[in-house]
Structures are given as C-alpha cells and as structure tokens.
Amino acid sequence: MLLRLIGCTLMVAGTSIGAGLLALPTATAASGFLTTTLTLLVCWVFMTAGAFYILEVSLKLKQNTNLISMAKASLGLPGQIITLCVYLLLLYALLSAYIAGGSDVVHMLLAKVHLAKYKVLDTLIFTLIFAAIVIRGVRTVDWTNRLLMTVKLGTFFALLVIISPHITTHQLETGSPHAIWPAVMVVITSFGFAVIIPSLRSYLNDNVKHLRIAITAGSFIALACYWLWCLVVQGNLPLHGSNGLIQIAQSGSAVSGLTNALSQMLNRPSVTFAVHLFASISVLTSFLAVALSLSDFLADGLKLKKQGNDRVKVYAATFLPPLVIVLVYPGAFIQALAFAGILCVILLILLPALMAYRMREKHEGDVRFETPGGKTLLATTGLAAIVLLVIGFWTF
C-alpha cells in the first residue's frame, strides 16, 4: 500500500508539473520574486482546498464517480451541464496551449539546423508526430510517459544544480507587485491536478488517510518545484532587455525565448542541450496526458469506439479544433494557459465548494471525511473563486 501511496503522490505532482512550468517564470517576472512567491502560495492553498472538496464529495458517492456525475448528484442537471461544458473547454484550451508550446520547440530545434521555414509547418509537424503516439493507445502513451518523466525529472534537478550558483540577489528584488494580475490564471492552471482525484480514490481503495497525504504531499512537491524554478530563472535572467523576461513573455515564443536566453547566459553546450531537452519533454508529457484524456472523454460522450470509422471521428474531434486555434493564433501558449486558468477556477474551486456545500446541506452519503475549516473555509474558498474569476476576465 505504501508503494501505491508514493505512486499517487507522484501522480498528483506529475499531473501539475508540465508545460506550465515553462510559462511561470516569464509570466510572473514583471511582479518580482516576492510577489511571485506569495501568488504561488495563495493559489496552491485554494486549489488544494478545492481538491479536498472534490475528495469530500467523491467519498459520499460510489467509487469511479467522475466530476460530471458528482455535479449531477449535488447540483442537479444544470450543474452537470455546466461542469460538462467547462471540462470540455478546459481540455481544448490546454491542448491548444501545448500544441502552441510544442510548435515553438519544433521551430527552435529546426532553426538549429537551419530548416525552420514556416510556423504553420512547425505546428503540423508537432501535432502529426505526437498525435500518432496518442492514437496508438493508452499503453503506448503510458510507456512513453514513464520514460519521458524519468528524463524530465533528472534534467530538471540537474538544471537547478547547474543554474542556481549563478543567481544574483538584486534581480530578485526588481519588479512591480501590481504586474502580477495577468499571471494569476497561469499560476492557477499550474495546480490543476484535482481532476485525477476520483481515479486516485479507486486506486487507493477509499483509504482516506492516504488520499489526504497524496493530495497534500503531491501538491506541495509541485509548489516547491515551481518556486525553485522561478527562483533560478528570475535570479539569472534580467527583467528588461532583448533577452529579458518581460520581452520573452510578450514575444509569442515564450518556450524558445526562455530556453535560448538561459543557453546564451550560461554558454555551455551541455547546459544548452539540457535546457532544450527539458523544455521539449515538458511540453510533450503535458500534450500526451491531455490529448489522451480528451480523446477518452469525447469517445465516451459521443458514444464512439476508438476503432474503425469511429476512430477517425474521435481523433479528428480531439486534434482539429486546437490545431485550428493554434494555426490562427500561433503565439497562444501563455494566453491559452491563462484562459485555462479561468476554467480551472470554475471547475476546480467554485464548483467543488458549491458541491460540498450542497452535499452537507443534504446530509447525504458517507461522512468519513469532511474538509477542515467548516463553513468559514467553504465561504472563503467560494469568495476567493469569485475574486479570481473577476481577475481572470479582467486581465484576459
């Protein structure tokens, strides 16, 4: 059981830590490192609270009950429809972000060998090659993801060790706190692990203690990794200038801009390779996970099988909409993550708080676990969700 707990903890961390990691240092840079730290902490608190409300509602229903069924049981048909629409939009927004980020990586790699011509071709190359892995099925995705995650984590910690000695304190003290508002939704998206909680519940066989540990420890690992990454990037790269973090964030090529800036600063071939490898794998692992989830969701919702003619329909519905979005808006990486953040607030903070409130009012189901904080935390979480939505729509 201990191995399962460790696995679930890493699953929570792994679901969070993806391509969004690449966007955080640039998206939050203009506000300064202290403001970035406080924003990471506040967003982690409320996203984790939302995760515990999902766990609470899930435990009052039968195993294998997904978010959509949970919404129907607690909020009725209107809640189910809203959850369904938001969930679908969220997956499309994330997939659009990862295709945009992946295209940027392809363009960067092709430019190294003087083959980069048109960004449209970069987008098509990335989508066609890596969609093929998803189309081969969950087993191929699983083994590919295991290999990539192992390399990604090793590369990440190696980069931290290599880059951290070059941190300059004065660069962490620059920035204006009010500049954080446009980045808040990107930070929120980076803690979007709660969608896997119903699956974790089944895997841990309703062991409430282990579920609480997995959620808390896994999300804290993600928080620590984000904080360390922002520390080393914002402590090394200047805020202003052609290779400055603000310019990178506004360039429409945030992934390649960040990796090229780090490579030029350190000027070591081995580090350049590690930075490019880490960026590529971060985008790819996120793309594979979301594309697989979206294809399964569409197959189930449209009552189609992933074989024969139905297979073409499922994967066309999975990849064509986000592909078109990226072809029309090629620099949509950070913008798509910000839009996904708005949807995360609705799906993973506001709706879970409402569902928990309704289930408590009904006094229905299992009461083995109730999120600490009572009505005070419930009301605070709901209010925080509304404030976050105002920020999200105001800055989008």
N, C-alpha and C positions, 0 to 999 in steps of 0.2 A: 504493500500500500504506500510505503514511503517513496518508492520509485515513481508511482503514479502522481503523488503529490508534487514531487520535483518536476515531473513532466508537465503537469498542469500549470505550475508556477512559471516555467519557461514558456509555455504556450501563451499565457497572458502577456508576458514580456515580449515574446516574439510577434504576437499579433499587433502590438503597439509599435514596436521599433521597426520601421520600414523606411520607405522613401521620404516620409515626412521629416525624418531626422535630418535630411539634407537641406530642407527648407527652413528649419528652425533658426539657425544662427543668422541667416541673412534676413529673414522676415522680422526678427525681433531686434536686430542690431541697432537700429536708429534710436531705440529707447534706452540703451545702456544695459550693462550686465546685471546690475542690481534689480532693475525693473523686470528684466527677463527672468531672473530667479524667482521673484515674487509671483509673476504671472504663471510660471510653470507650477509653482506650489499651489496656488489658488485653483487653477484648472484641474490639477491632479486631485485635490480634495473633492471637488464637486463631481468630477467624472467617476471617482471611486465611490462616492455616495450613491450616484445613480446606478452603479454596478451592484451595490448591495441591495438597492431597492428591487432590481431585476431578480437577484437571488431570492429575496424575500417572497416576491410574488410567485416565482417559479416553484418554490418549495411548497406552496399552498395548492399547487396543481399537480397533475400526474407527470411522470418523467417524460422526456422527449417533447415537451410542450414548447414551441418556439415563441418568439416575441409577438408574432401576429396573433397566435391563439391566446397568448396571455392578455393581449389588449382586448380581445373579444370577451374573455371571461370577466375582466374587470371593468372595462369601459363600454362594452356593448359593440354593436355593429359600427357606429360612427368611429369609435376608437380603433377598431380593426382596419377600417378603410384608410384612415389617416396613417396608421402605422405601416400598412402595406405600401402606400404611395411614397412615404418618406424613406422607407427602407430601399425601395427600388431606385429612387433618385440618388440616394447616398451611394449605392454601389456604382451607378453610372458616373457620378461625379468623381469618385475615387479612381475608377478605371480610366477616365479621361485624364486625370492628373498624372497617373502612372504611365500612360501612353505618351503624354507630353514630355515627362521626365525621361522616359526611355528613348524617345526620338532625339532628345538633346544629347544623351550619352552616345547614341549611334553617330550623330553628326560630329561629336568631339573625336571619337575613335577614327572615323573615316578621314577627318581633317589631318590626323597624324600621318596618314599615308597619302595625303593629297587627293583623296577620292570624294570628298564632300562636295556635292553639287547643289542639290535642291532639298529643302527641309521636308517637302512632300514625300520624296523618296525615302528619307530617313524614317519618317513616320510609318510608311508602308513596310519597310524592311523590318523594323522592330515588331510591328503588330503581326505580320505574317509568320515570322520565325517563331516567336514565343507563344502565339496563339496555337501553333501546332502542338506544343507541349501540353497545353490545356485540353486540346481536342483528343489527345491520346488517352486521357482519363486520369482519375484521381491517383492511381498507383504511380504513374509517371511523374505527376506533379509532386507527390509525396517524396519520392526518392530524389528528385531534382532539388526540392526544397531543403531536404536534410543536408545534402552536400553543400548547397549554397549558404545555408545558415551557419554551418560549421566554419566555412571560409570567411563569411561575413564577420562573425564574432571575433575570430582570430585576427582578422585585418583591423577591425575597429580598435581592439585593445592595443595592438601594435602601433597604430597611428597615435593613440593617446600618449603612449610612452615616448614616441619619437617627437611629437609636436609640443608636448607640454613644457619641456625645458626652454622653449623659445617665447613663452608668454611674457608680455610686458604689461605691468600693472596699470600704467596710465591709459592704455587703450580700453581697459575695462571700465574706466571712470568716465568715458565720454558718452554722449547721447542725451536725449530729452525724454523724460518719462511719458509725456503725452503722446509720443510717437508709437506707443505700444498698441493702441487700439486696433489698427488694421491687421495686426498679427495675432490677435487673441483667438480668432477662429482657426488659424493654422495650428496653434498650440492645442486647442480643443480636439481637433482631428487626430492629433498625435497620441491621444489617450483613448482611442475608440475600440478598446478591447472587449467591452461588455457584451458584444453580440455573440460571443462564444460561451457565455455563462451557462445557458441551457445544456450545451454539449458537455461542459465540464461537470455539471451536476450528474449526468448519466454516467460519465466515466469514473467519477469518484463515488458512485453508488450512494448518493444522498448523505455523505459524510460532511456534516455542517462545519465542523472544526477545520477539516482540511480545505473545504471550499473557501472559508474565510481567510485562511493562511495563503492559499494560492492567489486569491484576488489582491490581498494586501501586499504580499511579498512581490508578486509578479509586476504589479503596477508601480511599486517603489523601485524595482530594478529599472523599469523604463524611465521613471523620473530621474534616477541617478545617471543613467546613460545620456539623457538629453542635457542635463545640467553640465556634465563633464564635456560633452561635445561643444556646447555653446561656450564654455569656458575656454577651451583650447582654440576654437576658431575665432571668437571675438577678441581673445587675448593675443592673437597673432596677426590678424589682418586688420588694416586700417579701416576706419568708418567711411572716410571720403577718398576720392581719387578714382582713377581708371580701374584699379583692382580693389577698390573699397567695397565694403559690404552693402552699402546703400545702392551703389551703381549696379552691383551684381543682382540685387533683389529687383531692381527696376528694368533689367536688361531683357527679360523674357527668356533668358537662358540660365536660370539660377543654378542648375546642376553643373553644367560645364563651366560656368563662370566661377563657381566656388572651387571646383577641383583644379582648374587652371591656375587660380590665384594661389592656392596652397602649394601647388607644384612649383610655381615660379619663385615663391618666397623661400622654400626650403632648398630648391635647386639640387635635388639628389635624385638620380634615376630610379632608385629603389623606392623612394617615397612617392615619386610621381606615379609609378606603377601601382603602389598600394592604394593611393587616393583614387585613381581611376577604377581599380578593381572594386573597392568598397562602394563607390557611387553606382557602378553598374549593377552589382549584386543587390544593393538596397532597393533599387527601382524594380529589378526583376522579381525578387521574392514577393514584394507587395503586389505586383501585377499578377503573378500566378495565383496567389491566395484569393484576391478579389475576383479575378476572372472565373475561377472555379466556383466560388460562392454564387456569383451572378448567374452562371450557366445552370447550376443546380436549381436555383430559385426560379428561373424562367421555365425550366423543364417541368418543375412541379406545378407552377402557377398556370402554365399553358396546357398542362396535361399532355406533354410530348415526351417521347423517349429519345435518348441520345443515340439513336441508330437509324439507319435508312434515311428516308427523306426528312423525317423529323429532326435528325441530327443537324442537317443544313439549316433548318429554320431556327433551332436553338442557338447555334453558334453565330448565325447572322444577326439575330436579335441581341446577342451578347456583345459582339465586337463592332458592328457597323455604327450604331449611334455614337459611342465615344470616339470612334475613328473620325467620323464626320466633324464632330465638335473640335477635335484637335487640328484637323486639316483647315478648318475655318479660323480657329484661334490657336495658332501654333505655340504661342508662349503662355499657355494656360496653366502651367504647373502650379504655381502658388495660388493663382486665382481659383482654380478648381478645388484645391485643398481648403481654401477659405470658404467656398460655398458648401463643401462637405462638412465644414465645422458647424455651419448653421443647422444643417440636417442632423448632425450628431447631438447638438443641444436639444433638439426636439425629441429625437428617438432615444437618446441615452441619458438624459437628465430630466426633462419636463414630463414626458410620458411615463417613465418609471415612477416618478414621485406621485403622479396622479393615480397610477395603477395601485401603488402601495396604499395610498390614502383610501381608495375605494374598497380594496380588499379588507383593510382594517375596519372600515365602516360596516361592511357586510358580516364581519366576524366569521368568515368562511375559511375552511381548509386548515392545513397544518400550521401550528404556531411554534414549531421548533426553533424558528429564528425570526427575530424582528430587528431591523436595523437600529442600532443605538441612537439616542438623541431625541426619540419620541416625536411629538408634533412640532417641536421647535426646529429640529433639523429638517423635518419634512417641509415646513413652511419656508425655511431659509433656502433650501435647495430649489423649491419651486420659484421663489423670488429671484434667486441667482440665475435660473434658466431664462426668466423673462428679461432680466438685465442683459444677459449675454446675447439674447436674440435681438434686442434693441441695438447693441454694439455691432452685431453681425450684419444686420440690414443697413445700418448707418454707414458702415465702412466698406461694404461690398462694392 
